[in-house]
Structure formats: C-alpha cells, structure tokens
C-alpha cells in the first residue's frame, strides 16, 4: 500500500519495543492490546538504558504542546495498528492520557503539555515501515552495532553476521558493552583473526579447536580486558590484536597448543557467569538442534511421505557434519517440492494447487503452534500465508536467499502442522 497520513486514536495503537530481537506482539484473547502496551511501558521506564526515557521525557517536557514534525510510522497487522517508529513519543501520549498506568512522577512532568488524543500517523505496509526503521536507526547508526546486525537479520532477512553469531554462541557482546563497537566487529572479530585464535564460523555456528573450552574462555576474556583497557583502539595498536594477545601471560602457549589441535573442531557455546566479579565465562549446555517440522509426522503412504523422510534424513546428516557450506538450500528446495507433491493434483485439495491449500489452512495450522513456535515464525518473517508461499518459492529458485537454516526450520514448523491437517483429511 502507499503511505498516507491518517489520524489514529492513542488507545487503538499497539506499541512495539523497538528492540531488534523482539518480535511484534499482536493482541489475542489472552494477550490484550492493553496488556501489551502496559508491559512495554513498564520495560521502557524501568530499563532506562534500553529506551533512555528519562532523558527523552526531560527533552519533551520543555515544550507546551506535542510537535507534529515527527509523526509515528504505523503498519496494520491483522487489523492492529502497530507502531514501528516513534514508540517513545506515542508512549508519552499514552502516559499523559492514562492509556498506560503507573509512573505518576513522569506523568506530572507533562501536566501542562497539550497532547492530542488522536495522532497523525504515517500509515504504510509492513515492508515500508521496516525500511523506515532501517533508515532511521540501523543505517544512521542510532542503534549500536550488534542491534543493527540483529535488526537486519531478524527483520530485513539479511544473513546472520559473524558478530551476531559470536554473540549468540557466547553472549560476550551483549554482556560487555565495550565490545559492541563497529571497529570490534570489523577489525577484531574478523575471520582471519578468529582462525589465528583457534575459532571459525560455519553454518551460523562458532567452532573452536582449543585443547579444552577453558582455553577458549581465556582467549575471549583477554580480548574483553584488552578492549576495556583501550590497549587496542582505532588509534592505539590498531590491527595488532594478535600481537597484544600474545603478550599476555599464558596466551601464547594456548595458541601454540591450539595449532596442533586444529583437526579437533567442535561447536562452542558459552555463558557469562553473572555472580563472579571477574566476569568469567562458563560453558553453556549444548543447545539441541531444533526438530524439523516440529515433530515426527505420520503421513499417508506415497510420494509425499517418501520425500518427507528423505528431507528428515538429509537434515540429520547435515547436522552430523560441518563440511557442508549451505545445507539449508537443499532443505528449503525439498520443502517446496514436498508442498507440490502433497497438495498438487490431490483429490482433497481445492483447485489442485499447493498455494491454495496453504491459503485455506494456514490460520488453522498456525493456531496449533506453541507460542515459542509462533515467535519463531514471526522472527523469520513467515507469519502469514502469503509470506510463507513467497518464501517457499524463493527457496526453490534463489540460492543466495536460501542459505539460512533458521528460516528453513521456521518454515518447517508451519508446514508440519499443514501436513498433519492434510494427513487427517486424507484419512477421512
């Protein structure tokens, strides 16, 4: 849809956290719009480092009326007007007019401000809204480096950056703000440096070949201390992280031992132990690979069942080996073929067309998913029938856009429920 300016009552708007990791929450029978907005308000004012609301309130309270030069960006999702950009300004209005409750001290700050009950909003489609957020926050660098990478991966469907992969595996960037810098991403955690330090990245996972995980932890701890102590910056010892590390007690010996262990590569998963002043990192229990299609399916005998089993076997095989560059490409192409095999030219499929079947049964299938699975769909931008069909078609025809295994798993979750519905119909 084209962009248009439309007045929307404050009470109808649905806030978004504007945290790149968070999916947009939509109202349900148990999760009302009021609860969503109140929870986001609580988080905004109580976790001020994320929203910087105290400073923002101080800035806005200097005026006597709400200025209309920066209007919120809104997109309707399932008939709900979701605020994609301008959430802090909208939240101030909700606070003033008691759409959200609590925070009386902050509300008193605005007791003389004239704030409209209806706001002019830039109403547009979801993709345009995301493009606006991307331009305002990601490209203009009002978000920190990790947050930009998260947004581009979760919402803009970019491949997961190495920086984000490292943080997902270790948590060190989220937990240590001094690492959340552009130069750390682009000059410290390069693939060349990682390899020299005994790490590599394959299929969106961080691997290491140190003698033990304790040695990997010592390397990461040393990097944290070096950046924190400004021993390597854009002006000091730039490009010399390896040299500086080798000068630290015990690190050179670890790196020598690591070279001899290069054939023993395995995934690394770490957590930060919050209780220790030294900010030691402790091994995280290995996360289980998500089950493709969500569960084991019992499909009617025939080509669709045979292809389903082949896809499962391929997925299990790829998970046991790290030598494949982009196995998700084969999984996604196979899932598109599975749709055609099951639903094209089937006696109980309207119009004998797989796309029609998905459109007809998508909502029923989605209702059967758990909340975590629904969030996975939303995180991977496949939360609607049209988007699922588009993504399946892309997976069959575009190699570059099909490399993300996380998206392949997300697609499989909803396909699993659709296939169960089809299997039940087939048995009737």
N, C-alpha and C positions, 0 to 999 in steps of 0.2 A: 504494500500500500504506500501511497505518497505520504509525506509528512504534512501534518496540519495542526494548527493551533486550536485546542479545544478546552473549554472550561470543565474541570472535574472537581466535585466536592472533596475536601480533605478526607472525609470519613469513608470515601469509596476507594481511596488509593491503598495499594499494598506495597509496603516498604521492602527493599532488598538490602542485605547487609553491606553490599559493595565490597565484601571480602571475596577476592577471586576464587578462593577454594569453595565458597558456599554456593550450592545450587539455589535457584529462585524457589521459594516456598509458595505454594498456592493453597488457598483455603479448601478444607474438606469438612465433612460432617463433624469430625472430632477436633479439627485444627482450624478454628475460625480466623477470619481476617484480623479481628481484634486481638486474638492471642498472638498471632504472628507479629503484628506491629508492636505490641507491648513487649514481647521478648526482644525484638531488635532494639527498641528504645532502652530497655534495661541494659543490654550489652553495650550500646553506644555511650551511655553516661557512666557506666561502671567500669568499662575497659577503655578509659580515655585515650590510651596510647594508640588504639586502633582507629578511633574516629576523631580524636583531637577536639572533642565537643566543647570543652571549657574555653579554649581559645576561640573557637568558632562562635560560641554564644557571646563572648565578650566583643567580638568584632561586629556581629549583627545587632547587638543591643544598643550600639551607638546611634543607630537610625531610629526614626519615629514611625516609619512605615516600611513594609516589605517592598523592596525594589524589584521591578518586573524585568530587569535587563537579563537575568539568567533564569530561564524557566526550566522546570523539570522535564526530563525525557521519559516518556511513558510508552509502554507497549502492552496491548491487551493479549493476555494468555488465558485461554479458556474463559473469556469474558471478564477477566480480572485485570484492572489497570495497574500494572506493575511499574514501579519507579526504578528505572535503570540508572539514571544520573540525576543528581540533585536531592538525594535522600536526606542529607543533613538539613537542607532548607525546609523540606517537607516535614521533617520531624519537629523542627521548631514550631511550625504552624500547628501540628498535632498536639504539641505540648501546650501551646497557648490556648487552644480551644478544647483541651481536655479530651481529645481523641485517644491519647495515651495518658496514663495516670502516673502519679508519683512525681518526684523531683521538683518539689514546691519551691525550693530555693532558686533553681534555674528558671522556673516559670515566672517568679517575681521579677527577674531581670528584664522581662519583656512586658511588664504590666502596662506600659504606656505605648506599646507598639500596635499599630493597626495592621492586622494580618488578615487577608481575605479568607472567607470560608470556602470559596471556590478558587482554584488556581488555574491560570492559563498553563497548559502543558503542551509540549511538542509531542504529539501522538504519532507513532510510526510503527512499522513492523519490527519484529524482534531483531533481525539481522542489522537493520539500520540503527537500532538502539545500541547494539553491541559495537557497531562501527564507531558510534559517537563516544561511547565509553572508552574504546580502544584509543581514539584520538586524544581524548581529554586526559586520560590517566596513564595509559601504557606508553604511547608514543611521546607524550610530553614529559614523561618521567616524574609525574607527581606520585606514582607508586614506586616503591623500592624494587630493586632488580628481580628478586625472587617472585614478588607479587605480579610483576609484569609477565614473567615466564609462565606462572600459573594461569593467569587470565588467558594468555594466548593459546595455551594448551587446552584448558577446560572449555573455554567459550568460543575461541576462534578456530579451534581444530588444528592448530599448529602441532607439529611433532613435539614430544616432551623434550625439553632442553637437557643437556648434561647437568647443568646447575640444579635443575629440579629433580633429576634422577638421583643425584648425590644427596640432596636433602631428604627425599623420600626414603632413602636407604639408611641414612644416619641421623637426620634431624639437626645436624650441626649448624646449618644456615638459619633455620627458624629459631634455634635456641641461642645463637650467638650473633647478635645484630651487626657486629663489626665485620662479619663475613658477607653480609648482604649488600655487596657493592659491585658495581659494574666491572671494575678492574679485577676483582677477585674472580668473578665469573670468566672474564675474557683473557686474563693473564696468569692467574694462579691455577685454576682448575681446568687447564687445557688437557686434551687427550694425551699430548706428548708428555706433559708434566706428570699426569696421573700414571702413565706407563712407567716412567722413571721411578715413581714412588711405590710401584707394586700394585697399581689398580688399573682396571679397564672397564669400559661400558659396552655392554652388548644387550640387544633386545630389551632396552629400557631397564636394565638392572646393573648395579655396581658389583663388579667382581674384584677379588684380590688374590694374590698368591704369596702372602706373607707366611712365615712358618706357623704362626698362630694369630688369632684375632687380636691378642694383646699388642702385638707389634703394629698391626694396622691402626689400633686405637692410639698408640704413642705417636705415630706419624700425624694423625688428624689433630691430636692435642697440641702438637708442636706447631702446626700451621695456625691454629687458633691463637696461640700465645704470640707467634710472630706478627700476625696481623694486628692483634690487640696492642702489642708493644710498638707498633709502627716501625718494625725493623725492615719491612718491605712495604713500600707505598708506590704511588705513581711518581714520586720524586726520590725516594730512598731505595737503593738496591733494586731498582725496577728490573724485572725479568730475571732476578737471581734467587728465586725462592729455593731452588735445589741447593745452591751453594750455601745459603743461610741455614737451611735444614741440616746439611751435612756437618755444619759447625756445632750443632747441638749435641750434648752428651748422649752417646748411645745410638744416635740415629744412623750414623754412617755404617755401623756394624749391622743394624737391621736391614739396611738397603743392600748390603753385600750378601747377607743370608737370603734375602728375597730373590736376588738374581738367580741363585741356584735352585730356587723352588718354583720357577716360572711355569713348569708343567702342571702344577697342582692348583689350578684356578678354581675358585668357588665363589658363590654369591656372598656379599657382606651385608648384614643387617645389624644396625646398632641403635641404641637408645642413649639419651643423656640421663644420668642419674642426678635428679634434682637435689638429693639430700647431701651431696658432697660438695664442699666448698671448692674443691679443685676442678669441679665440672667434669669429672671422669665420665667417659662413655662406656657403657656396659653392653654386652651382646644382647641383641633383641632376638626373641624366639622367631625362628623362620616362619614367615607367613606362608600359609598353604596357597598353592596355585588355585585360583577360582575354578569351580567346576563349570565346564562348558554346558550351555543350555540350562544351567541352574541345578539340574538333577538328571538322573538316568531316566530316559524316556522309553516307553513301551509302545512302539509304533506298529501299525499293521504290516504283515509280511509284504515284501515287494521292493521295488527300486528305491523308494524314499527311505525305507528302513535300512537298506544296504548302504546307501550314501551317508545317512546319519552316522552309522557305525564307522564308516571309513573316516569321516571328519573327526570323530572322537579319537580314533586310533592315531591319526595324524597329530592332533593336539597333544596327546600323551607322549608321542615320540619326540615332538619338538621340545617339550618341557624337560625331557631327559638329556637333551644335547644342546650345547651352547654354540655349535658351529654354524648354525643357520642364521643368515643375516636378517631376513624379514619373513618369518613363517606365517605371520598374520595375513599376508597376501593370499596364501593358499586357503587358509581357513575361511576368509571372507568370500572368496570366489566360490568355494564349496557351499557356503550357506545360501548364496544367491541361487546356485543350481539346485539346492535342496528345495527351495521355495517353488521353483518351476516344476520339479519332479513331483512334489506332493500336491500342488494345487492347480497346475495347468492340466486341462483335459481330464479332470477328476469328476466323477458323476455327481458328487455332492458339493461342488464349488460353483457359486454363481458366476455366470459368464465364462466359466472355464479359464479363469485368469487369476494368477497368484496375487497381483496387486489389488484386485477387487476383494480377494479373501482377506488380505491384511486390513484394508479399509473397513471391512464389515465387522471384523472380530477384534480389532486392536484394543479397544477400550475394555472389553471383557477380559482379554488376556492381561492387560496392564493391571486390572483390579486384583488379579490373583498373585501379583508380585508382592514381596515384602517391602517395607519402607526403605530398607537399605538398597534393595534391587531397583526400586523406583528412583532413588537418588543416583544410582549408577547410570541409569538411563539418562537422567537429566544432566549429569556431569559430562556425559559423552554426546549430548545434543541429539538424542534419538528418542525423545519423549512423546512424539506424535507419529501417527500412521504415515503422513506424507513424508516426514523426515526419515523414517525408517526405510521407506521404499527408495527414496533418493540415495540414502547411504548404501543400501544393498546394490543398487545399480552402479554407484561409484566404485564399490569394492570389486565389481566384476570387470570394470573397464579402465580403472586408473591405478596403476601400480604405486605411484608416489603417494597417493592419498590413502592407500590401504595398508600401510606398514604398522599401524598402531594396534597392538594386541589387546590393549584395554578396551578399545572401541569394539573390536571383534567379540570380546566376551560380553560386553553390554548388549550388542545386537543379539547374541545367542540367548540371553535371558528372556527377552520378549518372544523370540522365535520358539523357544522351548514351550512357553505357555500356548502359543498359537498352534503348535504341532500337537499338544495334548488335546486342545479343543477339537482339532481335525480328527485325531485318533478316536475320540469319543463319538464323534458324528459318524465316522466310518464303521464303528461297531454297532450302531443302531440299526 
